[in-house]
Amino acid sequence: VVAAYKGLVKEKEALDISLKALNRTDAPADGGQEAAQRRLQRAEARTVETPALLVRLQNKLALLEQSHSVAIREEQIKAKRAEESARKACARQEERVALLESKLAELSETVGNEYLQTLIDKIHILKKEFIAENSKLGSPIDITTIFNTEYEMYKAQNDKASNSGAEVKSEIDGLKNEIAKLIHEQDFHNEVSSDLKTRVQSLEKQVSTQRDRYAALLEETDNYIRARNDRARRVSAEETVWKDSHGLLNDASAPPHMLHYAHELARKDLDISQLRKEKHLLEGNYRLRRIQSREGANLEYLKNVVVSYLMSTDYAGRRHMLNAIA
Protein backbone atom coordinates (compact mmCIF):
# COMPACT_ATOMS: atom_id res chain seq x y z
CA VAL A 1 0.00 0.00 0.00
CA VAL A 2 2.79 2.39 0.86
CA ALA A 3 4.51 1.60 -2.44
CA ALA A 4 1.27 2.30 -4.34
CA TYR A 5 0.87 5.56 -2.47
CA LYS A 6 4.40 6.59 -3.36
CA GLY A 7 3.73 5.67 -7.00
CA LEU A 8 0.62 7.81 -7.08
CA VAL A 9 2.48 10.74 -5.55
CA LYS A 10 5.18 10.42 -8.19
CA GLU A 11 2.54 10.19 -10.93
CA LYS A 12 0.85 13.35 -9.60
CA GLU A 13 4.15 15.18 -9.56
CA ALA A 14 4.81 14.04 -13.12
CA LEU A 15 1.37 15.26 -14.22
CA ASP A 16 1.93 18.61 -12.52
CA ILE A 17 5.21 18.94 -14.34
CA SER A 18 3.52 18.01 -17.63
CA LEU A 19 0.72 20.50 -16.99
CA LYS A 20 3.17 23.27 -16.28
CA ALA A 21 5.08 22.39 -19.38
CA LEU A 22 1.90 22.54 -21.43
CA ASN A 23 0.96 25.89 -19.96
CA ARG A 24 4.42 27.23 -20.78
CA THR A 25 4.34 26.03 -24.33
CA ASP A 26 0.71 27.18 -24.80
CA ALA A 27 -0.21 24.13 -26.75
CA PRO A 28 -3.00 24.86 -29.31
CA ALA A 29 -4.71 21.56 -28.73
CA ASP A 30 -7.39 22.18 -26.12
CA GLY A 31 -8.46 18.56 -26.20
CA GLY A 32 -5.02 17.45 -25.05
CA GLN A 33 -5.13 19.93 -22.23
CA GLU A 34 -8.47 18.70 -21.06
CA ALA A 35 -7.26 15.13 -21.18
CA ALA A 36 -4.30 16.05 -19.07
CA GLN A 37 -6.54 17.81 -16.59
CA ARG A 38 -8.78 14.77 -16.34
CA ARG A 39 -5.83 12.56 -15.72
CA LEU A 40 -4.62 14.96 -13.05
CA GLN A 41 -7.99 14.91 -11.35
CA ARG A 42 -8.08 11.12 -11.36
CA ALA A 43 -4.59 11.01 -9.88
CA GLU A 44 -5.61 13.48 -7.17
CA ALA A 45 -8.69 11.37 -6.40
CA ARG A 46 -6.57 8.26 -6.09
CA THR A 47 -4.14 10.21 -3.96
CA VAL A 48 -6.95 11.26 -1.63
CA GLU A 49 -8.26 7.69 -1.45
CA THR A 50 -4.83 6.22 -0.74
CA PRO A 51 -4.18 8.03 2.60
CA ALA A 52 -7.55 6.88 3.84
CA LEU A 53 -6.61 3.26 3.03
CA LEU A 54 -3.27 3.79 4.64
CA VAL A 55 -4.93 5.12 7.78
CA ARG A 56 -7.20 2.08 7.91
CA LEU A 57 -4.21 -0.21 7.54
CA GLN A 58 -2.35 1.65 10.26
CA ASN A 59 -5.34 1.34 12.55
CA LYS A 60 -5.53 -2.38 11.87
CA LEU A 61 -1.81 -2.70 12.57
CA ALA A 62 -2.21 -0.81 15.87
CA LEU A 63 -5.11 -3.07 16.82
CA LEU A 64 -3.03 -6.14 15.99
CA GLU A 65 -0.11 -4.84 18.06
CA GLN A 66 -2.44 -4.06 20.95
CA SER A 67 -4.04 -7.49 20.82
CA HIS A 68 -0.61 -9.11 20.56
CA SER A 69 0.63 -7.16 23.60
CA VAL A 70 -2.46 -8.19 25.53
CA ALA A 71 -1.90 -11.83 24.56
CA ILE A 72 1.75 -11.60 25.61
CA ARG A 73 0.80 -10.10 28.98
CA GLU A 74 -1.80 -12.82 29.48
CA GLU A 75 0.75 -15.52 28.66
CA GLN A 76 3.25 -13.95 31.05
CA ILE A 77 0.62 -13.86 33.78
CA LYS A 78 -0.21 -17.50 33.07
CA ALA A 79 3.48 -18.44 33.19
CA LYS A 80 3.95 -16.63 36.51
CA ARG A 81 0.88 -18.33 37.91
CA ALA A 82 2.10 -21.73 36.70
CA GLU A 83 5.56 -21.10 38.18
CA GLU A 84 4.07 -20.01 41.49
CA SER A 85 1.81 -23.06 41.47
CA ALA A 86 4.77 -25.37 40.76
CA ARG A 87 6.80 -23.74 43.53
CA LYS A 88 3.96 -24.16 45.99
CA ALA A 89 3.50 -27.77 44.88
CA CYS A 90 7.23 -28.44 45.35
CA ALA A 91 7.11 -26.86 48.82
CA ARG A 92 4.09 -29.02 49.68
CA GLN A 93 5.94 -32.10 48.43
CA GLU A 94 9.01 -31.23 50.52
CA GLU A 95 6.84 -30.70 53.59
CA ARG A 96 5.14 -34.00 52.92
CA VAL A 97 8.50 -35.78 52.53
CA ALA A 98 9.78 -34.25 55.78
CA LEU A 99 6.58 -35.27 57.54
CA LEU A 100 6.88 -38.81 56.15
CA GLU A 101 10.53 -39.01 57.26
CA SER A 102 9.64 -37.89 60.78
CA LYS A 103 6.79 -40.40 60.89
CA LEU A 104 9.13 -43.11 59.61
CA ALA A 105 11.68 -42.29 62.32
CA GLU A 106 8.95 -42.39 64.98
CA LEU A 107 7.69 -45.67 63.56
CA SER A 108 11.21 -47.17 63.54
CA GLU A 109 11.77 -46.09 67.14
CA THR A 110 8.39 -47.50 68.13
CA VAL A 111 9.08 -50.79 66.35
CA GLY A 112 12.54 -51.01 67.97
CA ASN A 113 11.13 -50.36 71.42
CA GLU A 114 8.33 -52.86 70.85
CA TYR A 115 10.83 -55.47 69.59
CA LEU A 116 13.08 -54.90 72.61
CA GLN A 117 10.11 -55.10 74.94
CA THR A 118 8.99 -58.29 73.19
CA LEU A 119 12.43 -59.83 73.71
CA ILE A 120 12.39 -58.82 77.37
CA ASP A 121 8.92 -60.34 77.79
CA LYS A 122 10.09 -63.54 76.08
CA ILE A 123 13.09 -63.71 78.41
CA HIS A 124 10.85 -63.31 81.46
CA ILE A 125 8.41 -65.93 80.13
CA LEU A 126 11.21 -68.40 79.40
CA LYS A 127 12.71 -67.72 82.81
CA LYS A 128 9.36 -68.41 84.48
CA GLU A 129 8.88 -71.59 82.42
CA PHE A 130 12.40 -72.73 83.25
CA ILE A 131 11.83 -72.10 86.97
CA ALA A 132 8.51 -73.98 86.82
CA GLU A 133 10.04 -76.93 84.96
CA ASN A 134 13.06 -76.92 87.24
CA SER A 135 10.82 -77.01 90.32
CA LYS A 136 9.06 -80.09 88.91
CA LEU A 137 12.32 -82.09 88.76
CA GLY A 138 13.34 -84.39 91.57
CA SER A 139 16.73 -82.74 91.82
CA PRO A 140 16.36 -79.13 90.68
CA ILE A 141 19.25 -77.50 88.86
CA ASP A 142 20.92 -74.67 90.71
CA ILE A 143 21.25 -72.03 88.02
CA THR A 144 23.20 -69.74 90.30
CA THR A 145 25.84 -72.42 90.85
CA ILE A 146 26.12 -73.08 87.13
CA PHE A 147 26.47 -69.38 86.37
CA ASN A 148 29.02 -68.94 89.15
CA THR A 149 30.99 -71.93 87.87
CA GLU A 150 31.02 -70.60 84.33
CA TYR A 151 31.91 -67.15 85.64
CA GLU A 152 34.84 -68.53 87.61
CA MET A 153 35.96 -70.56 84.58
CA TYR A 154 35.86 -67.53 82.30
CA LYS A 155 37.57 -65.46 84.98
CA ALA A 156 40.34 -68.08 85.27
CA GLN A 157 40.74 -68.08 81.48
CA ASN A 158 40.91 -64.29 81.50
CA ASP A 159 43.50 -64.34 84.31
CA LYS A 160 45.49 -66.94 82.41
CA ALA A 161 45.38 -64.81 79.27
CA SER A 162 46.43 -61.77 81.31
CA ASN A 163 49.30 -63.70 82.89
CA SER A 164 50.32 -64.98 79.46
CA GLY A 165 50.22 -61.41 78.18
CA ALA A 166 52.37 -60.31 81.12
CA GLU A 167 54.83 -63.13 80.42
CA VAL A 168 54.95 -62.21 76.76
CA LYS A 169 55.47 -58.57 77.71
CA SER A 170 58.26 -59.58 80.07
CA GLU A 171 59.82 -61.69 77.32
CA ILE A 172 59.52 -58.77 74.93
CA ASP A 173 61.22 -56.47 77.44
CA GLY A 174 63.99 -59.04 77.91
CA LEU A 175 64.39 -59.35 74.15
CA LYS A 176 64.51 -55.57 73.82
CA ASN A 177 67.25 -55.43 76.45
CA GLU A 178 69.08 -58.23 74.66
CA ILE A 179 68.73 -56.37 71.37
CA ALA A 180 70.10 -53.20 72.97
CA LYS A 181 72.99 -55.20 74.39
CA LEU A 182 73.66 -56.84 71.03
CA ILE A 183 73.50 -53.47 69.30
CA HIS A 184 76.01 -52.10 71.83
CA GLU A 185 78.27 -55.09 71.23
CA GLN A 186 77.85 -54.66 67.50
CA ASP A 187 78.89 -51.01 67.78
CA PHE A 188 81.91 -52.06 69.85
CA HIS A 189 82.79 -54.74 67.29
CA ASN A 190 82.42 -52.18 64.53
CA GLU A 191 84.79 -49.82 66.33
CA VAL A 192 87.28 -52.63 66.93
CA SER A 193 86.95 -53.76 63.32
CA SER A 194 87.53 -50.21 62.10
CA ASP A 195 90.60 -49.90 64.35
CA LEU A 196 91.91 -53.27 63.20
CA LYS A 197 91.24 -52.38 59.60
CA THR A 198 93.23 -49.17 60.02
CA ARG A 199 96.06 -51.07 61.68
CA VAL A 200 96.01 -53.75 58.97
CA GLN A 201 96.21 -51.09 56.28
CA SER A 202 99.12 -49.48 58.12
CA LEU A 203 100.85 -52.86 58.47
CA GLU A 204 100.23 -53.62 54.82
CA LYS A 205 101.90 -50.34 53.91
CA GLN A 206 104.80 -51.15 56.23
CA VAL A 207 105.10 -54.66 54.77
CA SER A 208 105.06 -53.22 51.27
CA THR A 209 107.77 -50.73 52.26
CA GLN A 210 109.80 -53.47 53.96
CA ARG A 211 109.36 -55.72 50.95
CA ASP A 212 110.63 -53.04 48.62
CA ARG A 213 113.52 -52.27 50.96
CA TYR A 214 114.42 -55.96 51.32
CA ALA A 215 114.19 -56.48 47.58
CA ALA A 216 116.56 -53.57 47.05
CA LEU A 217 118.82 -54.89 49.82
CA LEU A 218 118.82 -58.40 48.35
CA GLU A 219 119.59 -57.04 44.93
CA GLU A 220 122.39 -54.93 46.38
CA THR A 221 123.67 -57.96 48.34
CA ASP A 222 123.58 -60.14 45.24
CA ASN A 223 125.48 -57.54 43.29
CA TYR A 224 127.94 -57.20 46.14
CA ILE A 225 128.36 -61.00 46.40
CA ARG A 226 128.89 -61.32 42.67
CA ALA A 227 131.43 -58.51 42.75
CA ARG A 228 133.19 -60.05 45.76
CA ASN A 229 133.21 -63.45 44.11
CA ASP A 230 134.73 -62.01 41.00
CA ARG A 231 137.30 -60.16 43.03
CA ALA A 232 137.93 -63.24 45.20
CA ARG A 233 138.53 -65.32 42.11
CA ARG A 234 140.96 -62.72 40.81
CA VAL A 235 142.69 -62.51 44.19
CA SER A 236 142.77 -66.30 44.42
CA ALA A 237 144.36 -66.49 41.01
CA GLU A 238 146.87 -63.85 41.99
CA GLU A 239 147.61 -65.62 45.31
CA THR A 240 148.09 -68.90 43.48
CA VAL A 241 150.55 -67.25 41.18
CA TRP A 242 152.26 -65.59 44.12
CA LYS A 243 152.36 -68.87 46.10
CA ASP A 244 153.77 -70.63 43.17
CA SER A 245 156.40 -67.98 42.89
CA HIS A 246 157.19 -67.48 46.60
CA GLY A 247 155.91 -70.68 48.28
CA LEU A 248 154.19 -68.70 51.08
CA LEU A 249 150.88 -69.39 52.77
CA ASN A 250 148.37 -66.75 53.52
CA ASP A 251 147.46 -67.07 57.22
CA ALA A 252 145.79 -63.70 57.49
CA SER A 253 142.40 -63.47 59.08
CA ALA A 254 139.13 -63.09 57.14
CA PRO A 255 138.67 -59.73 55.42
CA PRO A 256 136.31 -57.15 57.01
CA HIS A 257 133.80 -57.30 54.15
CA MET A 258 132.94 -60.89 55.07
CA LEU A 259 131.97 -59.74 58.55
CA HIS A 260 129.73 -57.10 57.00
CA TYR A 261 128.14 -59.72 54.79
CA ALA A 262 127.51 -62.00 57.79
CA HIS A 263 125.99 -59.07 59.67
CA GLU A 264 123.68 -58.32 56.75
CA LEU A 265 122.65 -61.98 56.56
CA ALA A 266 121.82 -62.01 60.27
CA ARG A 267 119.88 -58.80 59.84
CA LYS A 268 118.01 -60.30 56.91
CA ASP A 269 117.08 -63.37 58.98
CA LEU A 270 115.83 -61.08 61.74
CA ASP A 271 113.74 -59.08 59.27
CA ILE A 272 112.32 -62.29 57.80
CA SER A 273 111.38 -63.46 61.30
CA GLN A 274 109.72 -60.11 61.99
CA LEU A 275 107.82 -60.33 58.72
CA ARG A 276 106.62 -63.82 59.62
CA LYS A 277 105.34 -62.51 62.96
CA GLU A 278 103.54 -59.67 61.20
CA LYS A 279 102.13 -62.18 58.72
CA HIS A 280 100.76 -64.31 61.58
CA LEU A 281 99.30 -61.17 63.16
CA LEU A 282 97.59 -60.20 59.90
CA GLU A 283 96.22 -63.72 59.49
CA GLY A 284 94.84 -63.54 63.04
CA ASN A 285 93.23 -60.18 62.28
CA TYR A 286 91.76 -61.60 59.11
CA ARG A 287 90.29 -64.55 61.02
CA LEU A 288 88.92 -62.10 63.60
CA ARG A 289 87.26 -60.10 60.85
CA ARG A 290 85.67 -63.24 59.44
CA ILE A 291 84.39 -64.20 62.89
CA GLN A 292 82.99 -60.69 63.38
CA SER A 293 81.33 -60.87 59.96
CA ARG A 294 79.67 -64.15 60.93
CA GLU A 295 78.63 -62.63 64.26
CA GLY A 296 77.17 -59.63 62.42
CA ALA A 297 75.17 -61.95 60.15
CA ASN A 298 73.94 -63.88 63.19
CA LEU A 299 73.02 -60.62 64.90
CA GLU A 300 71.13 -59.45 61.80
CA TYR A 301 69.28 -62.79 61.69
CA LEU A 302 68.45 -62.45 65.39
CA LYS A 303 67.18 -58.91 64.86
CA ASN A 304 64.95 -60.08 61.99
CA VAL A 305 63.57 -62.93 64.10
CA VAL A 306 62.87 -60.57 67.02
CA VAL A 307 61.12 -58.06 64.74
CA SER A 308 59.04 -60.89 63.24
CA TYR A 309 58.25 -62.05 66.78
CA LEU A 310 57.09 -58.58 67.81
CA MET A 311 54.94 -58.14 64.68
CA SER A 312 53.45 -61.67 64.64
CA THR A 313 49.95 -62.32 66.03
CA ASP A 314 50.05 -66.13 65.75
CA TYR A 315 50.71 -67.70 69.15
CA ALA A 316 52.24 -70.90 67.71
CA GLY A 317 54.46 -68.90 65.37
CA ARG A 318 55.56 -66.64 68.24
CA ARG A 319 56.41 -69.70 70.35
CA HIS A 320 58.43 -71.18 67.47
CA MET A 321 60.31 -67.89 66.95
CA LEU A 322 60.91 -67.65 70.72
CA ASN A 323 62.50 -71.10 70.64
CA ALA A 324 64.63 -70.01 67.69
CA ILE A 325 65.76 -66.92 69.59
CA ALA A 326 66.58 -69.01 72.68
C-alpha positions in Angstrom: 0.0 0.0 0.0 2.8 2.4 0.9 4.5 1.6 -2.4 1.3 2.3 -4.3 0.9 5.6 -2.5 4.4 6.6 -3.4 3.7 5.7 -7.0 0.6 7.8 -7.1 2.5 10.7 -5.6 5.2 10.4 -8.2 2.5 10.2 -10.9 0.8 13.3 -9.6 4.1 15.2 -9.6 4.8 14.0 -13.1 1.4 15.3 -14.2 1.9 18.6 -12.5 5.2 18.9 -14.3 3.5 18.0 -17.6 0.7 20.5 -17.0 3.2 23.3 -16.3 5.1 22.4 -19.4 1.9 22.5 -21.4 1.0 25.9 -20.0 4.4 27.2 -20.8 4.3 26.0 -24.3 0.7 27.2 -24.8 -0.2 24.1 -26.7 -3.0 24.9 -29.3 -4.7 21.6 -28.7 -7.4 22.2 -26.1 -8.5 18.6 -26.2 -5.0 17.5 -25.0 -5.1 19.9 -22.2 -8.5 18.7 -21.1 -7.3 15.1 -21.2 -4.3 16.0 -19.1 -6.5 17.8 -16.6 -8.8 14.8 -16.3 -5.8 12.6 -15.7 -4.6 15.0 -13.0 -8.0 14.9 -11.3 -8.1 11.1 -11.4 -4.6 11.0 -9.9 -5.6 13.5 -7.2 -8.7 11.4 -6.4 -6.6 8.3 -6.1 -4.1 10.2 -4.0 -7.0 11.3 -1.6 -8.3 7.7 -1.4 -4.8 6.2 -0.7 -4.2 8.0 2.6 -7.6 6.9 3.8 -6.6 3.3 3.0 -3.3 3.8 4.6 -4.9 5.1 7.8 -7.2 2.1 7.9 -4.2 -0.2 7.5 -2.3 1.7 10.3 -5.3 1.3 12.6 -5.5 -2.4 11.9 -1.8 -2.7 12.6 -2.2 -0.8 15.9 -5.1 -3.1 16.8 -3.0 -6.1 16.0 -0.1 -4.8 18.1 -2.4 -4.1 20.9 -4.0 -7.5 20.8 -0.6 -9.1 20.6 0.6 -7.2 23.6 -2.5 -8.2 25.5 -1.9 -11.8 24.6 1.8 -11.6 25.6 0.8 -10.1 29.0 -1.8 -12.8 29.5 0.8 -15.5 28.7 3.3 -13.9 31.0 0.6 -13.9 33.8 -0.2 -17.5 33.1 3.5 -18.4 33.2 4.0 -16.6 36.5 0.9 -18.3 37.9 2.1 -21.7 36.7 5.6 -21.1 38.2 4.1 -20.0 41.5 1.8 -23.1 41.5 4.8 -25.4 40.8 6.8 -23.7 43.5 4.0 -24.2 46.0 3.5 -27.8 44.9 7.2 -28.4 45.4 7.1 -26.9 48.8 4.1 -29.0 49.7 5.9 -32.1 48.4 9.0 -31.2 50.5 6.8 -30.7 53.6 5.1 -34.0 52.9 8.5 -35.8 52.5 9.8 -34.2 55.8 6.6 -35.3 57.5 6.9 -38.8 56.2 10.5 -39.0 57.3 9.6 -37.9 60.8 6.8 -40.4 60.9 9.1 -43.1 59.6 11.7 -42.3 62.3 9.0 -42.4 65.0 7.7 -45.7 63.6 11.2 -47.2 63.5 11.8 -46.1 67.1 8.4 -47.5 68.1 9.1 -50.8 66.4 12.5 -51.0 68.0 11.1 -50.4 71.4 8.3 -52.9 70.9 10.8 -55.5 69.6 13.1 -54.9 72.6 10.1 -55.1 74.9 9.0 -58.3 73.2 12.4 -59.8 73.7 12.4 -58.8 77.4 8.9 -60.3 77.8 10.1 -63.5 76.1 13.1 -63.7 78.4 10.8 -63.3 81.5 8.4 -65.9 80.1 11.2 -68.4 79.4 12.7 -67.7 82.8 9.4 -68.4 84.5 8.9 -71.6 82.4 12.4 -72.7 83.3 11.8 -72.1 87.0 8.5 -74.0 86.8 10.0 -76.9 85.0 13.1 -76.9 87.2 10.8 -77.0 90.3 9.1 -80.1 88.9 12.3 -82.1 88.8 13.3 -84.4 91.6 16.7 -82.7 91.8 16.4 -79.1 90.7 19.3 -77.5 88.9 20.9 -74.7 90.7 21.3 -72.0 88.0 23.2 -69.7 90.3 25.8 -72.4 90.9 26.1 -73.1 87.1 26.5 -69.4 86.4 29.0 -68.9 89.2 31.0 -71.9 87.9 31.0 -70.6 84.3 31.9 -67.2 85.6 34.8 -68.5 87.6 36.0 -70.6 84.6 35.9 -67.5 82.3 37.6 -65.5 85.0 40.3 -68.1 85.3 40.7 -68.1 81.5 40.9 -64.3 81.5 43.5 -64.3 84.3 45.5 -66.9 82.4 45.4 -64.8 79.3 46.4 -61.8 81.3 49.3 -63.7 82.9 50.3 -65.0 79.5 50.2 -61.4 78.2 52.4 -60.3 81.1 54.8 -63.1 80.4 55.0 -62.2 76.8 55.5 -58.6 77.7 58.3 -59.6 80.1 59.8 -61.7 77.3 59.5 -58.8 74.9 61.2 -56.5 77.4 64.0 -59.0 77.9 64.4 -59.4 74.2 64.5 -55.6 73.8 67.3 -55.4 76.4 69.1 -58.2 74.7 68.7 -56.4 71.4 70.1 -53.2 73.0 73.0 -55.2 74.4 73.7 -56.8 71.0 73.5 -53.5 69.3 76.0 -52.1 71.8 78.3 -55.1 71.2 77.8 -54.7 67.5 78.9 -51.0 67.8 81.9 -52.1 69.9 82.8 -54.7 67.3 82.4 -52.2 64.5 84.8 -49.8 66.3 87.3 -52.6 66.9 86.9 -53.8 63.3 87.5 -50.2 62.1 90.6 -49.9 64.3 91.9 -53.3 63.2 91.2 -52.4 59.6 93.2 -49.2 60.0 96.1 -51.1 61.7 96.0 -53.8 59.0 96.2 -51.1 56.3 99.1 -49.5 58.1 100.8 -52.9 58.5 100.2 -53.6 54.8 101.9 -50.3 53.9 104.8 -51.1 56.2 105.1 -54.7 54.8 105.1 -53.2 51.3 107.8 -50.7 52.3 109.8 -53.5 54.0 109.4 -55.7 51.0 110.6 -53.0 48.6 113.5 -52.3 51.0 114.4 -56.0 51.3 114.2 -56.5 47.6 116.6 -53.6 47.0 118.8 -54.9 49.8 118.8 -58.4 48.3 119.6 -57.0 44.9 122.4 -54.9 46.4 123.7 -58.0 48.3 123.6 -60.1 45.2 125.5 -57.5 43.3 127.9 -57.2 46.1 128.4 -61.0 46.4 128.9 -61.3 42.7 131.4 -58.5 42.7 133.2 -60.0 45.8 133.2 -63.5 44.1 134.7 -62.0 41.0 137.3 -60.2 43.0 137.9 -63.2 45.2 138.5 -65.3 42.1 141.0 -62.7 40.8 142.7 -62.5 44.2 142.8 -66.3 44.4 144.4 -66.5 41.0 146.9 -63.8 42.0 147.6 -65.6 45.3 148.1 -68.9 43.5 150.5 -67.3 41.2 152.3 -65.6 44.1 152.4 -68.9 46.1 153.8 -70.6 43.2 156.4 -68.0 42.9 157.2 -67.5 46.6 155.9 -70.7 48.3 154.2 -68.7 51.1 150.9 -69.4 52.8 148.4 -66.7 53.5 147.5 -67.1 57.2 145.8 -63.7 57.5 142.4 -63.5 59.1 139.1 -63.1 57.1 138.7 -59.7 55.4 136.3 -57.1 57.0 133.8 -57.3 54.2 132.9 -60.9 55.1 132.0 -59.7 58.6 129.7 -57.1 57.0 128.1 -59.7 54.8 127.5 -62.0 57.8 126.0 -59.1 59.7 123.7 -58.3 56.8 122.7 -62.0 56.6 121.8 -62.0 60.3 119.9 -58.8 59.8 118.0 -60.3 56.9 117.1 -63.4 59.0 115.8 -61.1 61.7 113.7 -59.1 59.3 112.3 -62.3 57.8 111.4 -63.5 61.3 109.7 -60.1 62.0 107.8 -60.3 58.7 106.6 -63.8 59.6 105.3 -62.5 63.0 103.5 -59.7 61.2 102.1 -62.2 58.7 100.8 -64.3 61.6 99.3 -61.2 63.2 97.6 -60.2 59.9 96.2 -63.7 59.5 94.8 -63.5 63.0 93.2 -60.2 62.3 91.8 -61.6 59.1 90.3 -64.5 61.0 88.9 -62.1 63.6 87.3 -60.1 60.9 85.7 -63.2 59.4 84.4 -64.2 62.9 83.0 -60.7 63.4 81.3 -60.9 60.0 79.7 -64.2 60.9 78.6 -62.6 64.3 77.2 -59.6 62.4 75.2 -62.0 60.1 73.9 -63.9 63.2 73.0 -60.6 64.9 71.1 -59.5 61.8 69.3 -62.8 61.7 68.5 -62.5 65.4 67.2 -58.9 64.9 64.9 -60.1 62.0 63.6 -62.9 64.1 62.9 -60.6 67.0 61.1 -58.1 64.7 59.0 -60.9 63.2 58.2 -62.1 66.8 57.1 -58.6 67.8 54.9 -58.1 64.7 53.5 -61.7 64.6 49.9 -62.3 66.0 50.1 -66.1 65.7 50.7 -67.7 69.1 52.2 -70.9 67.7 54.5 -68.9 65.4 55.6 -66.6 68.2 56.4 -69.7 70.3 58.4 -71.2 67.5 60.3 -67.9 67.0 60.9 -67.7 70.7 62.5 -71.1 70.6 64.6 -70.0 67.7 65.8 -66.9 69.6 66.6 -69.0 72.7 
